[in-house]
Amino acid sequence: SKVKYCLQNTLRLLTLLFEYGQYHEVYEAITEGKRTVPIEVWLYVLPQLIARIDSSKPLVNKLIHHLLIDIGQQHPQALIYPLIVASKSIVHDREFAANRVLNNMREHSHTLIHQALIISEELIRISVLWHEKWYKGLQVALEQYSTNRNISGMIETLEPLHATIEHGSTTVNERKFLDSYGNDLTEAHEYIRRFQQTRDQNELIQAWHLYYQVFTCIRTQLANITSLELEHISPRLTINCQNLELAVPGTYEPHKSSITIRNIQSSIKIITSKQRPRKISIKGSDGYEYVFLLKGHEDLRQDERVMQLFGLVNEFL
């Protein structure tokens, strides 16, 4: 089919670009050639372009940047989700490169980007709640303390968790967490600080007496949570995410009317596997519900490539 050969040929071209694009002759040839290619061709290989957005080869980086800007101008709905993810990367060069493209898109798609940022921030919030962050963090810190005797590593694990709750709560779920565990965690943190000053092991023992109490309580609590109410974990999604310009993820098709987000359903199911992913439903402007699996503990780029591969295989069959 047309899609099959388009994807195959574009992937071959990208291989040449990524490998040899630092040579001026190759750069000029591809720059000239891309003017004759419909911009929609590049939509099939957005994952590959985003993956190399921070290329260390200046000419390759420049060409990818210009390509993404062109895509963002003509098909912002196709680019917005993967670009937002890249803009939150912990790799500085990747974050910087993605934000350069986002800043360009703000000139013509400001509302779209604003809505996508809210959706992204809140989905990250509800993918891993404070209970789960602390449970996982205490689990890691306990192993560092009791098994590896890595005290500095233990403190590095705990400090970001304490910083989170010190900033205060913004949802009902977070307020309940602070009501249940805030005092014990604050007291434990004081013991840790005194240990850092005195190096007295008794301070650590006192801290872990409190931490372990919290850990066991959270473990019991998590086992009993099988669903969440959106208004309790993300009031912004409840209030601000209705009748958006933003398309439902995965539905955008060039030259067709976008299926935009009407709302996010109020009840979110937790799947009781190790990573506790959420099952969320988004109602589209076409009246249909679109179901997604929200996973907060994993890098999904490998899953994205596998889906792309399966799509190509399906075209061959």
Secondary structure, 3 states (H helix, E strand, C coil): CHHHHHHHHHHHHHHHHHHHCCCHHHHHHHHHHHCCCCHHHHHHHHHHHHHCCCCCCHHHHHHHHHHHHHHHHHCHHHHHHHHHHHHCCCCHHHHHHHHHHHHHHHHHHHHHHHHHHHHHHHHHHHHCCHHHHHHHHHHHHHHHHHHCCCHHHHHHHHHHHHHHHHCCCCCHHHHHHHHHHHHHHHHHHHHHHHHHHHCCHHHHHHHHHHHHHHHHHHHHHHHCCCEEEHHHHCHHHHHHCCCCCCECCCCCCCCCCCCEEEEECCEEEECCCCCCCEEEEEEECCCCEEEEEECCCCCCHHHHHHHHHHHHHHHHC
